[in-house]
């Protein structure tokens, strides 16, 4: 029974070889050999299986036919024995089957199915007796050969009816042993398997022999190709004597090598020639490059020189003109002087545009990323350009969407410059009608916000032909427009470059009816926003409940609609009583108001009284209170604190301020500061006023006179040094509050002098407390950075006005109380800090008058109360600041300076409030460098403020 396994043993290795995963990586010789063996083995296996199956089927059929014939003979002979009940005869007939050894058993049954006679071969004598048939019917006969019907059965059983006459008299059952048949079949199959193995071995030998005749030339080709690839030797050839396809392949390979060899020689010749040409061209390009770099350096040097040479006389013209306007002039002289000043300012604008364009052309213009309040910036721009529009009889409106973020990170100066160019052009080219500036959110995600700015005017419009060149340099709408309105035509070109640097786009469309629509988009970073900056700690207003308390129905409804646009649940109250009822009702229902906006002007009770009543009730105490008043000092800080008011806004409240007050997360209530008595100090009068000496390092005589006159008008004593060496000697011998250092001077320039001063401070172990302010006519990219890198503290570009000089100096030292700036007309583009310095007084009397007007029964008592609270609180704040600066605690410096700034502004101490603002800004930048000097100025200023306040309440 084991012989049939031989073909399986032969086929299994073949299948295993064919299914190996490394078949694809095998050599060509192995692949051909394996393919030959697989095909031959598969064919032999099919022949073997067909022969085996045919042998088994044929043997079974032959044995069945023989058994059926034998059973027919025995059954016919046994009819008489059954009829006559002759068991001996029946047994004799059955025993005669002994002649066929394959018969293992024969059994005769009568018509009732009972055993009549039986025979068992000697080799099967020990087997179980013949089964008994209970009945003989058609179903029983149909069971014939049931066991023998299976192909692999070891025996074959046949049921044959015994017929006597016309009736069935019994059944003959004969069993045939098939084991001898299976042995014969296995012997035949074994012989066939042996023949197959021999055939397979012969096939393997022949396959290897013939395969080698194919693979050897291919192997030579492979080796030759590898050798050529490694050595780049195309003279190699593969010899052969074949006349078949492989010979043709080798000949083609040799021809290909010959062609490559020829082309290689040609390429070598061309390469040598090309290298010679490249060497010549490289030398020419190197010379051209050196010439271009020299031209670029000459251009940069020319721009720097021209900037300095142009701005230096402009400084004298504008400075002296400004000083001249502060003197007594006739009306005609004043008009002439104003005309000179305007012409000089217009020329300066043209110079600045050209220099900005040169920066862009040189690729040196950069964008800063700083935190700023967008709504404040837009409000400042609106304030600056509204008077210009009003002078032409044009309405200027700003339409700012409510979802515009307050605190963002970007470049406010460049954004201001773009808006200034667009608004300036709109005002210039619009004779009548209106101008509208719109700001919308174009797109926003968690990282950035894209804003779309539009400036819509009703001016002359722009033709389709002019749009293509509108944003090009030195171009305007058309020639007639240029002649009529003037200008350099650089504003829009600069704006386009700035917008693209800020990852935005700019364009122009026609207006709905007339005029034009200039638009641009700018992306701002939201991830860098300082959480401590104004608006930086805001959260969403969605779902907030706000109560508006105002007796004026029109104002109340307008504010409710405005708040509803912010997705707030807003309700209105027309009186104090109605407000209290609504607050209490909502609180009892479990839906208290988050905030209440209260108008200060209420008839039955003031807004402060209503606020105090709300905070007195534990049920309504959690509601945040915002007070709207017609004037900034309608309620002093003490009153607001005692009444529980969180914020106070001036009517009409700006959307940005109102949004910031509602969106800022509430903080704990600030307890009233303890009253401290100030330390006794000597009163500071005119005779004992401290002289503030400033060193002016300048070599140009005109600039010396201009700057010296400006400094003296600010109450500062100026000492002049004609070069950097004289400045260095002056600093060594005397003490100065500040140094104005010109960068370009003979003997020693400002950079070298500053570096020497800083080096001596460091060698002596002294802190860096002397402010050095660079004054230079250079205005190119990198000039400010170069000044700061040299050790200077600030930067002032020539020509500068007295206001700009005061603004820069005021950031580093406190100007004397007697300082005053004489000017004829305010420059709308001045920063707020400069305007505060220009109009500087000790106490703004209007602030005290506003406080006095709050009381119905004599305002002196209220003023005295406010002044005493302020004078008592400030010394403690100053001492806290002193400790915080000594401990390098910038956060405490920021927090205390912010509180002191608000309190000082409320009592009219505007100069002290400005100093507090500067100190607060230092704290925001996490730096206290120079804070000690600024705090000294604040302490001196407070003494003057305290004297003025004490004199006021006496």
BELBELGI-V427037 format. One record per backbone hydrogen bond with DSSP energy under -1.0 kcal/mol. NH is the residue of the N-H (numbers start at 0). CO is the residue of the C=O. Records with the same first field share a line. If there is no record, write none. Layout:
BEGIN
NH: CO, CO
END
This chain:
BEGIN
4: 1
5: 2
8: 4
9: 5
10: 6
11: 7
14: 10
15: 11
16: 12
17: 13
18: 14
19: 16
22: 19
25: 22
30: 26
31: 27
32: 28
33: 29
34: 30
35: 31
36: 32
37: 33
38: 34
39: 35
40: 36
41: 37
42: 38
43: 39
44: 40
45: 41
46: 42
47: 43
48: 44
49: 45
50: 46
51: 47
52: 48
53: 49
54: 50
55: 51
56: 52
57: 53
58: 54
59: 55
60: 56
61: 57
62: 58
63: 59
64: 60
65: 61
66: 62
67: 63
68: 64
69: 65
70: 66
71: 67
72: 68
73: 69
74: 70
75: 71
76: 72
77: 73
81: 77
82: 78
83: 79
85: 80
89: 85
90: 86
91: 87
92: 88
93: 89
94: 90
95: 91
96: 93
97: 94
98: 95
99: 96
102: 99
103: 174
104: 174
105: 118
106: 172
107: 116
108: 170
109: 113
112: 109
115: 107
116: 107
118: 105
120: 103
123: 120
124: 121
126: 123
132: 112
140: 136
141: 137
142: 139
143: 140
145: 142
152: 149
155: 175
157: 173
159: 171
161: 169
163: 166
166: 163
168: 161
169: 161
170: 108
171: 159
172: 106
173: 157
174: 104
175: 155
176: 101
177: 153
181: 177
182: 178
183: 179
184: 180
185: 181
186: 182
187: 183
188: 184
189: 185
190: 186
191: 187
192: 188
193: 189
194: 190
195: 191
196: 192
197: 193
198: 194
199: 195
200: 196
201: 197
202: 198
203: 199
204: 200
205: 201
206: 202
207: 203
208: 204
209: 205
210: 206
211: 207
213: 210
214: 210
215: 211
217: 213
218: 214
219: 215
220: 216
221: 217
222: 218
223: 219
224: 220
225: 221
226: 222
227: 223
228: 224
229: 225
230: 226
231: 227
247: 243
248: 244
249: 245
250: 246
251: 247
252: 248
253: 249
254: 250
255: 251
256: 252
257: 253
258: 254
259: 255
260: 256
261: 257
262: 258
263: 259
264: 260
265: 261
266: 262
267: 263
268: 264
269: 265
270: 266
271: 267
272: 268
273: 269
274: 270
275: 271
276: 272
277: 273
278: 274
279: 275
280: 276
281: 277
282: 278
283: 279
284: 280
285: 281
286: 282
287: 283
288: 284
289: 285
290: 286
291: 287
292: 288
293: 289
294: 290
295: 291
296: 292
297: 293
298: 294
299: 295
300: 296
301: 297
302: 298
303: 299
304: 300
305: 301
306: 302
307: 303
308: 304
309: 305
310: 306
311: 307
313: 309
314: 310
315: 311
316: 312
317: 313
318: 314
319: 315
320: 316
321: 317
322: 318
323: 319
324: 320
326: 323
333: 329
334: 330
335: 331
336: 332
337: 333
338: 334
339: 335
340: 336
341: 337
342: 338
343: 339
344: 340
345: 341
346: 342
347: 343
348: 344
349: 345
350: 346
351: 347
352: 348
353: 349
354: 350
355: 351
356: 352
357: 353
358: 354
359: 355
360: 356
361: 357
362: 359
363: 358
369: 409
371: 407
373: 405
376: 372
377: 373
378: 374
379: 375
380: 376
381: 377
382: 378
383: 379
384: 380
385: 381
388: 384
389: 385
390: 386
392: 389
393: 388
394: 432
396: 434
398: 436
400: 438
403: 400
407: 371
408: 524
409: 369
414: 410
415: 411
416: 412
417: 413
418: 414
419: 415
420: 416
421: 417
422: 418
423: 419
424: 420
425: 421
426: 422
427: 423
428: 424
434: 394
435: 455
436: 396
437: 453
438: 398
439: 451
441: 449
442: 449
444: 447
448: 523
449: 442
450: 521
451: 439
452: 519
453: 437
454: 517
455: 435
456: 515
459: 428
471: 468
474: 488
481: 477
482: 478
483: 479
484: 480
485: 481
493: 489
494: 490
495: 491
496: 492
497: 493
498: 494
499: 495
500: 496
501: 497
502: 499
503: 498
506: 518
508: 516
510: 514
516: 508
517: 454
518: 506
519: 452
520: 504
521: 450
522: 501
523: 448
524: 408
525: 446
532: 529
535: 532
538: 662
542: 566
543: 540
545: 568
546: 594
547: 570
548: 596
549: 572
555: 551
556: 552
557: 553
558: 554
559: 555
560: 556
561: 557
562: 558
563: 559
564: 560
565: 562
566: 563
568: 543
569: 567
570: 545
572: 547
578: 574
579: 575
580: 576
581: 577
582: 578
583: 579
584: 580
585: 581
586: 582
587: 583
588: 584
589: 586
590: 585
593: 544
594: 544
595: 623
596: 546
597: 625
598: 548
599: 627
601: 599
606: 599
609: 605
610: 606
611: 607
612: 608
613: 609
614: 610
615: 611
620: 616
622: 619
623: 593
625: 595
626: 646
627: 597
628: 648
633: 630
639: 635
640: 636
641: 637
642: 638
644: 639
645: 624
646: 624
648: 626
650: 628
657: 653
658: 654
659: 655
660: 656
661: 657
662: 658
663: 659
675: 871
693: 716
694: 737
695: 718
696: 739
697: 720
703: 699
704: 700
705: 701
706: 702
707: 703
708: 704
709: 705
710: 706
711: 707
712: 708
713: 709
714: 711
715: 710
716: 691
718: 693
720: 695
723: 747
726: 722
727: 723
728: 724
729: 725
730: 726
731: 727
732: 728
733: 729
736: 692
738: 770
739: 694
740: 772
741: 696
747: 745
749: 742
752: 748
753: 749
754: 750
755: 751
756: 752
757: 753
758: 754
759: 755
760: 756
761: 757
762: 758
763: 759
765: 760
768: 766
772: 738
773: 793
774: 740
775: 795
782: 779
785: 781
786: 782
787: 783
788: 784
789: 785
790: 787
791: 786
792: 771
793: 771
795: 773
797: 775
804: 800
805: 801
806: 802
807: 803
808: 804
809: 805
811: 808
812: 808
818: 815
819: 712
829: 826
834: 830
835: 831
836: 832
837: 833
838: 834
839: 836
843: 907
846: 843
848: 844
849: 845
850: 846
851: 847
852: 848
853: 850
862: 858
863: 859
864: 860
865: 861
866: 862
867: 863
868: 864
869: 865
870: 866
871: 867
872: 868
873: 869
876: 872
877: 873
878: 874
879: 875
880: 876
881: 877
882: 878
883: 879
884: 880
885: 881
886: 882
887: 884
888: 883
889: 887
892: 888
893: 889
894: 890
895: 891
896: 892
897: 893
898: 894
899: 895
900: 896
901: 897
902: 898
903: 899
904: 900
905: 901
906: 902
908: 903
909: 907
912: 908
913: 909
914: 910
915: 911
916: 912
917: 913
918: 914
919: 915
920: 916
921: 917
922: 918
923: 919
924: 920
925: 922
926: 921
930: 927
933: 929
934: 930
935: 931
936: 932
937: 933
938: 934
939: 935
940: 936
941: 937
942: 938
943: 939
944: 940
945: 941
946: 942
947: 943
948: 944
949: 945
950: 946
951: 947
952: 948
END
